[in-house]
Amino acid sequence: MTANASNTDTNGPAFSSMNSSSGPDEFEEGKRFFLDLLIILAKRKWIIFWTTAITASLSIVIALLLPLRYVAEISLLPPQQNSSIGSAIASQLGSLGGVGSLAGSSLGLKNSNDMYIALFRSRSVEESMVQRFNLMQQYHSHCTSLARSAFERHSTVDGSGKDGLIRITVSDTDPKRAAELANGYVEEYRKLSSRLAISEAAQRRLFFEQQLDNIRNDLVTAEEALKNAEQKTGFIQLDSQARAQIQAVAALRAQAAAKEVQIEAIRTYAAGQNAQLAEANQELAALREQLAKLGGDSSSDAPIVSQGSIPEAGLEYARRVRDIKYDETIFEVLARQYELAKLDEAKQGTPLQVIDVAVPPEMRSFPKRGYIVLGSTIGGFVLGIMISFLVTGWRYLLRDPETLSRLRLFVSLMLPRLISGNPEP
């Protein structure tokens, strides 16, 4: 018991003393470990030096051998939306505002920069660039698709800026050629834009132009018929009631004809269940109902008033007057629609406005030789430190007989299995 007690007394203070000194021991151990690292670095300083020097020298050679690239930039302003012209002309249509709203709404098309970027990246524009500047030979591509992909890697089209501008950058080994590629990119887009404007906006213009030619011929025929009626019957003075009724029926028939033109125009781009088309059909039905109440219909040969209220000769004259008023009203409406379609076509064909033309850059954009050499030098220095630690650790392993024997056992066990392709025991 006494021995055990003495042992207990002896171990207790020693254990408490060791615990109390664990902090200083760890500090001393940390200092020794840090000094050991410094000693290793000092012993292997030539490894670090030569690794850093070789890496820096290689980076300098590579930076000098890398091909120079220059970036040219061009800034564009997309067409601004402006519906004031369409609204002003549409307001002149008066009671035919439904037709005017059709053309006015077409002038209010909204286009985002994404649409223009998609057009720049379209196959038509890029293939035109490949053919114009012989990019297959420049990018060493054996087909057009690969040349297009290479051109996309060397160019950017960005329209995400808050200023609303579209910026195009093109990189090339020649600064002059880089500027030519950037400016030519915009020119090829303009060619595509003009073709799209002709195929889309001009469709309505051609439609109204054809209708305008037809009603012009009808007006000439009506004038000749009136002239013949005057020569046949002589001048006939209609009473105010008959004249008012003739004018009212002619106006309604003109509105109905204009509404039919509007429906035909809508059907060129809308399906049968289109809400605007259904509304136009309802308006046409209402106009025909009013015509029926006044004793007329949409046919140009139907009587306007009852034959008992106007003498036979006056009836013939009234019909010719009505035809002229009808054709004049239709001609006026179609002429305004034709002008609206021309304005719409001109607006859709408006090219992008160039703010800053691409000029040959004065400084290269790649390679950044200073950054390449500095980064490579730092990387070589770190690599030299890692190699120094690995070499020192490997030599320590080889100096320990027990560790060396275990290493030989590991190699003998693993090498045959790796050679035989069966690493599992």
ROVORO-597930 format. One record per atom (N, C-alpha, C, O): y, z, x. Coordinates in steps of 0.02 Angstrom, whole numbers, plus 50000, padded with zeros to 5 digits. Each point is the difference from the previous one (the first is absolute). Layout:
ROVORO-597930
YZX...
This chain:
ROVORO-597930
499405000050041500605000049959500625000050043500504996749984499455007250072500595000450044500124993350034500574997850007498874999050013500084993450032500284994949952500434995950016499305004649922500274995349951500725001349986500404995349989499775010950010500715001649987500434997750056500554997349990499195003850072500414997850056500074992450001500524997350016498914999449964500054992749997500494997849947500384995250009499615008449937500464998349946500725001150021500444996049986499665009550048500695001550023500224994950052500584998050003498935000050039500194995350053500154993149971500484996750020499105001149932500094993349973500614999549954500314994849994499845010849973500564999749953500654998450034500334995249980499885008550070500644998350033499984993250033500504996350000498915001950029499974993450032500104994449948500364995250013499315005749929500074994949948500724999549975500274994649988500045011450003500704999949977500464997350053500504996749985499335004750079500414997350053499954992550004500494996550013498895000949974499914992750002500374996749942500304994750008499675008649934500374997249943500755000150012500354995249983499895010050046500715000450012500244995250053500584998150001498954999850043500204995450053499814992849984500084995650042499675003149896499804993249984500614995449999499944994150018500635008449961500604995850000500204997850069500084994050012500005010450035500174998050069499474995650031500164995450039499195005949945499474995950029500054992849975499924995250038500215004249898500074993149973500604996550031499974994050013500575009749998500584997050032499844997850071500204994550021499455009850016499824998350068499524994150001500054995550042499485004449909499544994449996500364993549983499844994750027500665005849929500394994149983500394997550061500044993950011500245010750028500364997850060499534996650049500174994950030499235008149979499534996950046499794993149975499944995350040499955004049894499814993549973500554994850010499874994350017500765007949971500554995350010500064998050073500134994250016499785010750029500044998450071499434995450021500094995650042499325005549927499444995650015500154992849979499834995350036500505004049907500194993349978500494996850049499934994150018500565009850004500484997350048499664998250066500184995050031499335009149989499654998550062499604993549993499984995950046499715003349895499624993849988500474993950003499834995050031500755005649937500474994450000500264998750071500114994350019499995011150019500244999150069499474996650044500164995850041499195006249947499484996850040499914992649982499844995950043500275002649893499894993149976500664996249990500044995449960500465006650078500664996949990499994992650015500384996149971499195001950075499994992950017499674995949944500174994149990499355008949975499714996549942500534998949947500054994649971500345010750017500534999549950500524994950021500234995949960499955004350105500514995450024499774992849995500374995749974499035002950050499784993050000499854997549929500124994149985499635010249973499904997949930500664998349967500064994949966500445009350045500664998749971500314993750030500294995949964499655003350102500304994250033499664993549978500344995049987498995005150008499644993949980500174998249928500124994249984499905010949973500164998749929500714997249993500124995349962500365007750074500694997649997500064992950027500364995949973499275002750082500034993250029499714994949952500284994549991499155007249978499704995449952500464998849940500064994449975500275010950002500454999349943500594995550017500244996149959500015004450103500554995650021499784992750000500364995649977499045003350051499754993150003499894997249929500194994449985499515009849972499884997749931500654998749963500074995149964500425009450046500654999149966500354993750023500344996649961499575001650104500314993950024499634993849977500314994749993499045005949996499604994249980500014998849925499864994449978500315010649983500024999149927500524994849982500554999950028499294995649925500494994949980500605003049964499935004749960500644992650054500615002549968500044997449928499804994349986500455009949970500084998049930500715001749978500275005350016500024990149946500685000849974499974999749924499624996149971500785008049997500015000549927500684997549975500525002650020499464992449936500604997449967500005002249927499485000149968501105001850006500055002649932500524996149961500524998050027499335000849909500464996749954500055004349937499495002349975501114998650000500125004149940500194995549942500414995450007499305005949935500104995949941500235004249941499815005849993500594991249964500235003249938499674996349941500144994149991499445009349970499694996749942500524998149948500545002949999499304992149958500474998249947500145005949955499545003549978501104997650007500215005649958499944998049927500154994449981499625010449978499934998749929500695000149967500385004850007499784989849957500654999449967499914996149935499924993950001500105009649943499894996949935500654998949962499984998649940500595002050093500634999249965500104992949975500284999049946499504996050092500084993149979499584998649938500234997049952499145005350051499574998849943500245003549938499954997349945500305008950063500255003749942500624996749971500084999749939500364997750104500614996849975499854993749961500304998849948499224997250077499834993949964499625001549937500094996749948499465008350055499615001749941500445002649944499844999049942500705004450076500455002749948500364994549963500265001349945499774992650083500344994549967499584996749947500244995649963499115006450032499564996649953500085002649929499734997049953500655008450038500165002349933499395001949961499605004350021500314992649921499445001649956499334998150029499485002349975500524993650076499374998150033499885004350061499734997750050500455008649945499935004650057499285001150018499865001850058499664997349896499305000750017499804995150053499625001650046500624992249947499854994950051500355001750065499714999250054500905003249941500375001850061499695005850036499995000250062499745004649899499685005650033499384998050039499835003050050499844991749924499424997450037500194997650069499695002050050500834993949954500214997550066500345005350040499935000350061500455004249905500345005250037499525004850033500115002450055499324999149909499525004550029499654996950060499805003550047500144989949952499684996750058500445000450061499754999750056500925001149934500445000750058499995007150028500255001250054499465003449909499995006950022499365002050035499815005849997499864989550035499385001650035500135004950056500504999450036499055005449972500075005150052499474998850053499404999749985500824999650076499564998750056500105005450052500575001550019498895001550005500035005150052499874996850068499784994250004500365009550048499884997550067499264998750013499824995950042499755007749921499294999050010499794992849984499554997250032500774999849918499834993249983500184995250057499624995550016500975005550014500214995750055499555001050061499854995250035499955011049978499545001450056499344996549988499714997250047500045003049891499384996649984500064992450011499534996850022501055000549961500104992850011500024998450075499734994950021500595009450018500004998950073499305000250028499834996150045499755008449929499325000750025499514995449964499395000750009500854994749952499564995449964499684995150049500264998750054499194998549925499644995350042500404993750012499984997150055500405000749895500394993850008500525000750055500084995550042500295010149958500535001050050499695000850069500244997050049499245007149957499715001350066499674993750029500054998850060499614997349899499714993950025500534995050022499914996250047500655003749917500554995850021500275002150068500174995850042499865010849970500225002450065499504998150055500204998050055499155002549929499494998250050500064992650020499964998450059500144997349892500054992950014500674998350033500024995750045500515007449934500664998250027500075002050073500274996250040499505009849978500095002550068499364999750041499975002950055499524993649921499384999250037499725006750024499865001050059500075003749893499795006750018499265000450016499795004850033499814990449947499295000150018499914999650076499585003450029500824992450002499964999550073500325006050034499755002450051500795000149921500335005750031499575006349997499985003850049499694997449895499585006049993499274998750018499585004449990500274989650036499324998350022499505000949943499485003150009500694994249934499575000549941499724993149985500344994950007499035005049972499674993749985500044998049927499764994749981500545009649976500084998349930500655003049975500305004450031499924993049912500655002149972500005007249978500505003550007498944998849965499985006949975500095005150057500345005149991499354993650067500085004550056500714999850027500285005250020500034988949980500704999550022500455003749952500495003250021499374996549914500395003949951499945007450012500505003649999498884998850014499905007150014500385002250062500295005450002499704990450050500375001750061500755000149987500355004250027499894991149933500715000049984500215006149960500545002750010499024999649945500155006149962500035006150046500395004649988499204995550064500025005650047500644999950042500245005250022500044988949989500604999450041500654999949958500544998950028499415002149907500594999949958499965005449948499455002249981501135000149996500055005049947500534997849950500514997150019499365004449917500484998849947500085006549962499545002349966501045000850040500125006649973500594999849951500554997850018499335004549921500535000449950500055006849969500265000649944499505004650090499995006749972500625004050016500035005949981500454991350053500615003750017500425001649940499984996549949500415008950056500435002149945500584995149988500284999849945499894996250105500554995249992499794993849960500434995949985498935003349999499774994349961499924993650039499864994849970500235005350095499944994050040499264998850020499605004650000500264989350016499344998250026500084998250073500404995750018499225007750025500044998950072499344997050025499465002649986500614991950050499424996550027500045000250076500514998350029498955003950003499975000250073499414995950023499465000149969500644996250085499484995850029500005001150075500534999850032498895001549997499955001250072499674994050034499564996749971500675001950090499734994350037500155001250074500435004050018499214992450024500115000750072500644996750023500255001650054500024993949907500624996650016500545002349952499914999349939500655003450084500525002549954500294994549956500135001249941499964992950086500274994449960499524998049946500204998649943499165001150073499504998149951499935005449946499884998449942500205007950077499975005449950500554999149947499885001049941500724997250082500554998849952499864993949957500145000049940499584994850090499834994049962499475001449947500034997449944499485006750073499495001749951500285004049942499824998849942500635005950072500295004049947500434995849953499945000549939500484995250089500424995649958499584994849963500144998549942499344998950092499564995149966499605003149945499824996649951500035009950054499645003549947500404999849935499724998849947500935002450058500434999949941500064992949972500014999049940500024996150104500054993149977499384997949961500054996649949499365005350075499394998249965499965003649933499744997349951500515008850046500025003549935500464996349951499834999449941500734998250083500474996649955499684993649972500124998349942499494998350098499654994049974499535001949944499974996649948499665008850061499545002249947500395002349939499804998649944500755004950066500405002449944500284994449959500025000449939500204994250093500274994349963499464996749959500124997849943499275001850084499454997049961499825004349940499864997449946500145009250063499855004449944500534999649946499855000249941500794999250080500544999549950499924993749959500125000249939499694994250092499924993849963499415000449951500054997549944499415005650077499415000249958500055005149944499634999449950500815005650055500035005349950500624999449956499954999049940500635001650090500625000149961500164993249971500274999549944499574995250092500174993349975499584997949941500164995149967499305008550020499584998249943500395000749934499964995649957500405009850036500415000849939500584995149999500184997449948500115001450110500564995350002499784993049979500354996649962499075001350062499754993449980499844999849925500094994849968499675010750006499845000249928500644999149959500024995949954500505008050062500634999449962500334993250013500344997349956499575000050103500304993550015499674994649956500354995549975499005004950016499654995249957500235000749928500114995149965499945011250011500235001149932500724997549990500174997549947500245003450105500694997849995500054992349995500414997449964499164999250073500004992749996499784997749930500284995249973499235008249999499764998049933500545001049947500114995649958500235010250044500515001249948500614995650011500354998549952499774999450109500554995450013499864993249967500444997049970498955000850035499814993849967500045000649924500214995449965499585010450009500055001249927500735000049977500164997549946500285005350095500705000249982500294993049998500394998349954499444997550093500234993149999499754996449938500374996249968499015004950015499724996949940500355002449937500144996049955500015010550041500345002749942500714997249994500234998549945500115000650111500674997149998499984992849975500434997849962499074998550060499944993149976499844999849926500254995649964499345009150013499845000249928500615001849959500094997349945500335007250080500615001749963500474994149997500324998749949499724997750106500434994150000499764994849949500414997049965498945002150032499734995249951500115002449929500134995949955499825010750034500115002749933500734999149979500134998449942500335002650104500714999049983500144992749983500374998549953499324996950085500104992949985499684998049934500244995449966499245007950015499644998349939500325003049938500064996649949500145009650056500255003649941500745001050000500295001649948500044997450110500705001650005500105007550013499525003949998501104998050015500165006950014499935004249937500274998249948499375007250056499895004449942500255006950019499815002750051500635000249908500295006650011499575005049961500005000149939499655004250098499585005049967500425005949979500515001650031499285001849916500355006149979499845005650049499534999750039500865005549956499935005650048499335003549993499725002150051500024998649888499365003349991499434996150032499585002950035500414990649954499474996050030500054999950076499505000450036501134999149990500094999950072499785006750030499675000050053500495005549915499795006650026499245000650000499705002750046500004994849899499285000449996499674995750054499505002050030500774992149982499744995650052500055003450068499524999950040501065003149974500105003350065499535005950008499735001350054500175002549891499565005850004499284997950014499665002950042500124992049921499314997750011499924997150070499495001150033501014995149990499964997150067499975005550053499624999450049500785005849942499995005550048499335003650001499745001650053499984999649887499355003449997499454995750032499575002550036500464991049950499494995750030500074999650076499514999650036501115000649987500115000150073499725006450030499684999850053500445005949914499735006350025499244999949999499685002550046500024994649901499274999649996499734995650056499505001650031500834992849981499784995650054500065003450068499564999350043501005004349967500085003750063499475005350008499755001250056500085002149889499475005050003499334996950017499605002950036500274991149938499384996550018499994998250075499485000550032501104997549994500044998650072499865006350041499664999950051500625005749924499885006450034499265001850000499745002350050499934996649893499285001649995499604995750048499545002450033500634991249972499664995650047500115002250072499544999650041501075002749974500135002350068499615006350016499755000850056500195003749895499625006250011499264998450011499675003250041500074992049921499294998350006499824997050068499414999750017501094998050021499854997250066499785005450049499684998550050500505007949937499815005250047499715006249966499805004750035500164995649897499755005949965499394998249959499904994349980499685010850008499404999149960500175000449926500575001349981498924997649977500134999949928500175006749971500325000349947499495005350085500145006649974500635003150030500105006049996500324990050035500605002550031500495002549947500094996849948500215009150064500455003149951500624995749989500234999349944500044997950109500594995749994499864993849960500424997649961498964999750047499814994149962499925001749926500204996149957499505009750028499925002049930500685001149967500094998149942500385004950094500665001249972500364993449986500334999249949499604995950097500314993549989499714996449939500364996749964498985004050026499694996949941500255003149935500104996549951500005010150050500285003349941500704997749985500184998949942500235000350109500684997649990500014992849973500414998349958499124997650066499954993149976499804999949926500264996049961499285008450020499805000349930500585002149955500084997449945500345007350080500585002249960500504994349992500294999349946499834996850106500464994349995499744994849950500394997249961498975001550040499734995249952500055002549929500094996149953499845010450038500085002949933500714999149974500114998449942500395002650102500704998949980500124992649984500384998549954499304997150083500084992949986499714998349931500294996049962499155007050022499704998649934500455002449944500034996749947500335008950062500455002549948500604995349990500254999449944499974997250109500574995549995499794993049978500424995549993498945003649997499784993549975499844995150055499984994049987499895008350074499834995650055499425002850039499805005749988499934990550057499475002450045500144997450070500534997250013498985003750032500104997950069499964992450009500154997550054499654999049895499964992750007500694996949993500395002049958499754993150083500664996949999500094995449940500574998149985498895000049981500054995449944500005003649932500074996749949499875009950050499985003649937500705000349970500485000150037499585000149898500675000549969500325006650013499665005150007501014994849995500375006250012500175003449935499885005949991500394990449964500185002749934499674995549948499754994650015500275007949925499704996049946500394993649991500614999750008499034995149974500314993549994500494999749942500444995649999499505008949954500474999949944500685002550016500484998449965499595005450089500655002850017500414995450043500615000950005499094994150025500374995450044499794992949980499414998749991501074996850004499834993049984499534997250052499945002550055499724992149924499494997150044500314997650065499705001050053500874995849944500324997750062500215005850043499924999850061500355005549908500205005950039499415003550030500055002950054499384996949910499405003150027499784996650065499815003450048500214990049955499824996450060500465001750058499785001050056500874999449928500495001850051499895007250024500045001450060499825003149893499905007050019499405000950045500015004150046499474992049941499415000550042500164997850072499775003250048500624991649959500174997850067500455004950036499935001250060500545001849904500435005250030499585006050021500095002950053499444998949902499585005650017499594998850063499935004450042499794989549964499604998450059500425000550064499765002550051500864995149946500435000450059500155007250018499955001950058500235002249892500155007050014499395003650028500045004150046499394994349925499385003050024499874998150073499865004450041500194989249975499874997850069500525002650048499845001650057500794998849921500525002750044499885007350017500085002150057499725001849893499865007150012499425000950048500035004050046499434992149942499425000550045500184997850070499795003050049500614991749956500204997650066500415005350038499905000950060500545002549904500415005250033499565005850024500095002550055499444999549902499565005650020499564998150060499955003950047499754990349950499574997850055500404998950064499745001350055500884996449939500414999150061500125006750034499985000550061500165004749898500105006650030499365002850029500005003050054499444995949912499365002250027499834996450065499725002950046500464990849957499884996150060500415002750059499755000550056500875001449931500425002950053499725006850022500015001650060499755002349892499695006450019499384999050043499905003650049499704991449934499404998750040500194997750070499665001850049500874994249958500214997850066500255005950042499855000550060500525004149908500225005950037499415004350021499995002750055499524997949900499415003950017499624996950059499775003650044500184989949955499664996550055500385000950066499705001150052500964998549944500405000950061499935007050027499995001050060499985004049895499945006850022499325001450032499965003350052499514994149917499345001250028499914996550066499605002250042500774992549969499944996450064500475002550054500044997150054500335008349931500475002650049499635002650061499585004449993500564993250066499645002450059500255006850023500535002349979499075000850064500225006250031500594998650046500034995150036500455009549961500594999250042499885003450068499795005850003500334990550049499895002650068500625003950021500554997350002499355009150013500555004250024500064999650076500544998650026498925002650008499994999650074499474994950020499405001049989500834993650041499544994950024499645002650062500305003650041499074994649966499625002250059500264996550062500074993950001500085010050051500234997450064499515002050054499645005049991500324991450064499545001950054500165007050026500565001250021498955003349978500135006950024500145000150075499714996150038500735008549981500185000550071499525004550039499934999350060499755005449905499555004750033499304999449970499924998649941499595002550101499314999749977499835006249958500305005450010499244993849945499775005649959499335002850025499825005649983499834990550057499365002250027499894996150066500174994150004499535009250047499775006950002500555004950020500484998150034499455008149947500445005450023499715002750065499615004850001500604992250053499675001550064500105007350022499555003150026501044999549962500135006950020499535004849964499735004650031500194994449903499565004449962499274999250022499625004850003500184989050012499314998850021499865003550066499485003350007500964996150042499895003150065500035007649995499595003450030500894999249933500055007349993499395002949966499735005050022500064991949922499425002649965499374999550041499595004650000500334989950037499414999350042500005005050058499475002650018501114998750010500045004950055499815007049976499615003550033500654998449909499825006649973499255000349984499675005050013500074989649958499294999849985499585000350063499485003350001500724993350052499645000350063500015006950031499505002150028501065001449966500045006850026499525004749963499645003950032500344995649902499545004149961499274998150016499575004450005500304989150002499334997850018499795002750068499425001950008501034998250041499845002750065499835007449997499545002250035500825001749923499845007149992499315000849970499615004250023500224991949927499355000549968499454998250050499475003350002500644991550038499494998150050499915005550052499445001350022501115002049997499955005550049499585005749973499575002750035500544999149903499605005449970499274998049993499565004050012500314989849970499314997749993499644999950067499425002150004500914995550048499694999950067499855007150024499465001350027501025003249964499895007050022499445003249961499575003350029500434995849906499465002949960499324997350017499515003750002500464989950011499364997050020499755002750066499405001250009501044999850039499805002850065499775007249993499525002050034500805001949923499775006949989499305000149969499595004350017500284990949938499334999649971499484998450052499455002749999500714992850047499524998150051499895005450052499475000150032501005004549977499925005450049499565005649975499725003850040500204996949894499615005449971499274997749994499864995349962499675007950076499304997649999499705000349929499664995449979500485010049986499715000749933500274994549954499624996949962501035002050040500304994849958499744993150020499894995749958500035003250108499754993650023499294998749976499844994449980499745010950022499324999249975499994998649926499604995849977500825007549985500034998649928500254992949986499764996649955500725001250086500254993249992499454994950014499934995049964499675006350090499454995450015499485000149945499724994749983500145011249988499545000349945500264996149939499624996649967501025004050020500304996349944499944992550009499834996349954500315001450108499954992950014499294997649994499874994649974499665009450052499304997949996499744999849929499574996049983500695008549975499785000049930500334994549959499684997049957500945001650056500384995349959499924992850023499984995449958499995003450106500014993250025499394996049976500094994349977499295008350028499444995949975500054998749925499824994549977500415010449985500054998949927500544994849984499914995849955500635004450082500534994949988499764993150018500164995149966499455004350089499754993550020499494997349951499994994149984499595010549991499484997849952500284998949931499654997249957500975004850030500304999149934499805005249950500114999049940499605006650081499815005449955500315006450023499675003950034500954997449949500345005950024499765006449969500135005450028499524994449915499775006149968499395002750036499584996150022500355010649986499405002950034499384999249957499455002150020
